Amino acid sequence: PAPSEEDNKPPGPLDLAALQLELREEAVSLREEMYSLMGGSQTTLSWVVRDLVQEVRGYKEIVSEQGEFIKDLMSKHSEEMRTVLDQLDGLRSAVDVMRSEVRLISQHKLTWQNSTLADRHFSDFLVDGVYRMTHDEGGMNPIQHTADNQVGPNMMVMIDLGALFKIHTVKLWKRTSTCCDSRFPGLLIYADDTLIGVTSGVKFLYNFPVNGEVYASKIYVKQPAAITVNFLEIQVFGTGPFSKDEI
């Protein structure tokens, strides 16, 4: 149908009062609908809001208390950590002093030899700490001795120091009896692969101070001739232990 004259009229001025009233009525309607959803009363809504506010406050108090607890805990542990670090520094200092002291490092360490005479003169006697000026070589003053019936080149004894040490001195104590004195000259003393001395003559004590920086974990006494090796005691003096990265 053709538009009427009413439709062709230009719009009149905006009625602000009517628009404000319409918006107010819409807000009231929405509020009543919200009240209905919350139980039909404004009191219920107030309670919900109040409970939410109290719950939020409770969480804030818990967080605050936990924050103080964490601060106290961190402070306490920081003090304990400082104490532990101080103790570790003291321990490191004590260890450094101990490692720098030249001392006996071979006693009661593991040993080995090619063979054993009569299944009784073991290599362990080399590091037992017993070296008396007596001839009781099978009793209170025992000696180490490789087997007579298995003699060949490179008869040897070995002391395993258990770690890497800087070698300072090696001492070989000859058996007190004069038996077999010809066996003692010409023995080779090694710190790992480093030759540190050769015995010469017949002595009750062979003393080999080590010159330079010699680090080793094992000491060898080798007999290049086809004769036995037998000693009363072997002593190794040094400093350490060290790691490979420290040398």
C-alpha positions as CSV (number, residue, x, y, z in Angstrom):
1,P,0.0,0.0,0.0
2,A,1.1,3.6,-0.6
3,P,2.6,5.3,2.5
4,S,0.2,7.4,4.5
5,E,0.6,11.0,5.3
6,E,1.5,10.0,8.9
7,D,4.5,8.0,7.6
8,N,5.7,10.9,5.5
9,K,5.8,13.3,8.4
10,P,9.4,14.2,9.6
11,P,10.4,12.9,13.1
12,G,9.6,15.2,15.9
13,P,11.9,16.4,18.7
14,L,13.4,13.6,21.0
15,D,11.4,13.1,24.2
16,L,14.2,12.8,26.7
17,A,11.8,12.4,29.7
18,A,10.0,9.5,28.1
19,L,13.3,7.8,27.2
20,Q,14.6,8.2,30.8
21,L,11.4,6.7,32.1
22,E,11.6,3.8,29.8
23,L,15.2,3.0,30.8
24,R,14.3,3.2,34.5
25,E,11.4,0.8,34.0
26,E,13.8,-1.6,32.2
27,A,16.3,-1.4,35.1
28,V,13.6,-2.2,37.6
29,S,12.5,-5.1,35.5
30,L,16.0,-6.5,35.4
31,R,16.6,-6.0,39.1
32,E,13.3,-7.8,39.9
33,E,14.4,-10.6,37.6
34,M,17.7,-10.9,39.4
35,Y,16.0,-11.0,42.8
36,S,13.8,-13.7,41.5
37,L,16.8,-15.8,40.4
38,M,18.5,-15.2,43.8
39,G,15.5,-16.4,45.8
40,G,13.0,-13.6,45.3
41,S,14.3,-11.1,47.8
42,Q,16.8,-8.3,48.1
43,T,17.8,-9.7,51.5
44,T,19.1,-12.9,49.9
45,L,21.2,-10.9,47.4
46,S,22.7,-8.9,50.3
47,W,23.6,-12.1,52.1
48,V,25.3,-13.5,49.0
49,V,27.3,-10.4,48.5
50,R,28.2,-10.2,52.2
51,D,29.3,-13.9,52.2
52,L,31.4,-13.2,49.1
53,V,33.0,-10.2,50.7
54,Q,33.8,-12.2,53.9
55,E,35.2,-15.1,51.9
56,V,37.5,-12.7,50.0
57,R,38.6,-11.1,53.2
58,G,39.3,-14.6,54.6
59,Y,41.5,-15.5,51.6
60,K,43.4,-12.2,52.0
61,E,44.1,-13.0,55.7
62,I,45.2,-16.5,54.8
63,V,47.5,-15.2,52.1
64,S,48.9,-12.6,54.5
65,E,49.5,-15.2,57.2
66,Q,51.1,-17.6,54.7
67,G,53.3,-14.7,53.4
68,E,54.6,-14.0,57.0
69,F,55.2,-17.7,57.6
70,I,57.1,-18.0,54.4
71,K,59.2,-14.9,55.2
72,D,60.0,-16.3,58.7
73,L,60.8,-19.7,57.2
74,M,63.1,-18.2,54.5
75,S,64.8,-16.1,57.2
76,K,65.4,-19.1,59.4
77,H,66.7,-21.2,56.6
78,S,68.9,-18.4,55.4
79,E,70.5,-18.3,58.8
80,E,70.9,-22.1,58.8
81,M,72.4,-22.0,55.3
82,R,74.9,-19.4,56.4
83,T,75.9,-21.6,59.3
84,V,76.2,-24.6,57.0
85,L,78.3,-22.6,54.5
86,D,80.6,-21.4,57.3
87,Q,81.0,-25.0,58.5
88,L,81.8,-26.1,54.9
89,D,84.4,-23.3,54.6
90,G,86.0,-24.5,57.9
91,L,85.9,-28.1,56.7
92,R,87.5,-27.1,53.4
93,S,90.3,-25.3,55.2
94,A,90.9,-28.4,57.4
95,V,90.9,-30.7,54.4
96,D,93.4,-28.3,52.6
97,V,95.7,-28.4,55.6
98,M,95.5,-32.1,55.8
99,R,96.2,-32.6,52.1
100,S,99.2,-30.2,52.2
101,E,100.8,-32.1,55.1
102,V,103.5,-34.7,54.1
103,R,102.5,-37.9,55.8
104,L,102.6,-41.7,55.6
105,I,100.1,-42.7,52.9
106,S,100.9,-46.4,52.3
107,Q,100.2,-48.1,55.7
108,H,97.5,-50.7,55.5
109,K,96.8,-50.1,51.9
110,L,96.1,-52.8,49.3
111,T,99.1,-54.7,48.0
112,W,100.0,-57.3,45.3
113,Q,103.0,-59.4,44.2
114,N,103.7,-61.9,41.4
115,S,103.9,-64.9,43.8
116,T,104.2,-65.7,47.5
117,L,106.8,-67.8,49.2
118,A,105.4,-70.8,51.1
119,D,102.0,-69.3,51.0
120,R,102.8,-67.2,54.1
121,H,105.2,-64.3,53.2
122,F,102.4,-62.1,51.8
123,S,102.8,-58.6,50.3
124,D,100.5,-57.2,53.0
125,F,103.5,-57.4,55.4
126,L,105.1,-54.5,53.4
127,V,102.5,-52.1,54.8
128,D,101.7,-53.5,58.2
129,G,103.7,-50.9,60.2
130,V,106.0,-53.6,61.8
131,Y,109.7,-53.2,61.2
132,R,111.8,-54.3,64.1
133,M,115.5,-54.9,64.3
134,T,115.0,-58.6,64.9
135,H,115.4,-61.7,62.8
136,D,112.0,-63.1,63.6
137,E,111.0,-62.9,60.0
138,G,108.4,-65.6,60.2
139,G,106.8,-64.4,63.5
140,M,106.6,-60.9,65.1
141,N,108.8,-59.2,62.4
142,P,107.4,-60.8,59.1
143,I,108.8,-60.1,55.7
144,Q,107.3,-60.1,52.2
145,H,108.8,-62.6,49.8
146,T,108.0,-63.7,46.3
147,A,108.3,-67.5,45.6
148,D,111.7,-69.1,44.9
149,N,110.2,-71.7,42.5
150,Q,108.5,-69.1,40.3
151,V,111.5,-66.8,39.7
152,G,111.6,-64.9,36.4
153,P,112.4,-61.4,35.1
154,N,110.3,-58.5,36.5
155,M,109.3,-60.0,39.8
156,M,107.6,-57.2,41.6
157,V,105.5,-55.9,44.4
158,M,102.9,-53.2,44.2
159,I,101.2,-50.8,46.7
160,D,97.8,-49.4,45.7
161,L,97.5,-46.0,47.5
162,G,93.8,-45.8,46.8
163,A,93.9,-42.3,45.2
164,L,96.1,-39.9,43.4
165,F,98.9,-38.5,45.7
166,K,101.9,-36.2,45.2
167,I,104.8,-38.5,46.1
168,H,107.4,-37.0,48.4
169,T,109.5,-40.0,49.6
170,V,109.7,-43.7,49.3
171,K,111.5,-45.8,51.9
172,L,112.5,-49.5,51.5
173,W,113.4,-51.4,54.7
174,K,115.6,-54.4,54.0
175,R,115.2,-57.6,56.0
176,T,117.4,-57.6,59.0
177,S,119.2,-60.9,58.3
178,T,122.2,-60.9,55.9
179,C,120.7,-63.7,53.9
180,C,120.3,-63.0,50.2
181,D,121.9,-59.5,50.3
182,S,122.8,-59.8,46.7
183,R,119.1,-59.5,45.8
184,F,118.8,-55.9,46.9
185,P,121.0,-53.8,44.5
186,G,119.5,-52.9,41.2
187,L,115.8,-52.8,42.1
188,L,113.6,-50.3,40.3
189,I,111.1,-48.1,42.1
190,Y,108.3,-46.6,40.1
191,A,105.5,-44.2,41.0
192,D,102.9,-45.3,38.4
193,D,105.0,-45.0,35.2
194,T,107.7,-42.7,36.6
195,L,111.0,-44.2,37.7
196,I,112.0,-42.5,40.9
197,G,115.0,-44.5,42.0
198,V,117.2,-47.6,41.7
199,T,118.7,-49.4,44.8
200,S,122.5,-49.5,45.0
201,G,124.6,-51.4,47.5
202,V,123.3,-53.2,50.6
203,K,121.5,-51.0,53.2
204,F,119.0,-51.6,55.9
205,L,117.1,-48.6,54.7
206,Y,116.9,-47.3,51.1
207,N,115.6,-43.7,51.1
208,F,114.3,-42.1,47.8
209,P,113.2,-38.5,48.1
210,V,111.2,-37.5,45.0
211,N,112.2,-34.4,43.0
212,G,109.7,-32.4,41.1
213,E,105.9,-32.9,40.7
214,V,105.3,-36.6,40.7
215,Y,101.7,-37.8,41.2
216,A,100.8,-41.4,41.4
217,S,98.2,-43.9,42.7
218,K,100.5,-46.9,42.8
219,I,104.0,-47.7,43.8
220,Y,106.0,-50.6,42.2
221,V,109.3,-52.2,43.2
222,K,110.5,-54.3,40.2
223,Q,113.4,-56.8,40.0
224,P,114.7,-56.8,36.4
225,A,116.9,-59.8,37.1
226,A,115.5,-63.3,37.5
227,I,115.7,-63.3,41.3
228,T,113.1,-62.9,44.1
229,V,112.0,-59.7,45.8
230,N,111.7,-59.6,49.6
231,F,111.5,-56.7,52.0
232,L,110.6,-56.0,55.6
233,E,108.6,-52.8,55.0
234,I,107.9,-50.2,52.3
235,Q,106.8,-46.7,53.3
236,V,105.4,-44.0,51.0
237,F,105.1,-40.4,52.1
238,G,103.2,-37.8,50.2
239,T,100.4,-35.2,50.1
240,G,96.9,-35.4,48.8
241,P,94.7,-36.9,47.7
242,F,94.1,-34.9,44.5
243,S,91.7,-35.2,41.6
244,K,93.2,-35.3,38.1
245,D,91.8,-31.8,37.4
246,E,94.0,-30.4,40.2
247,I,97.3,-31.5,38.8
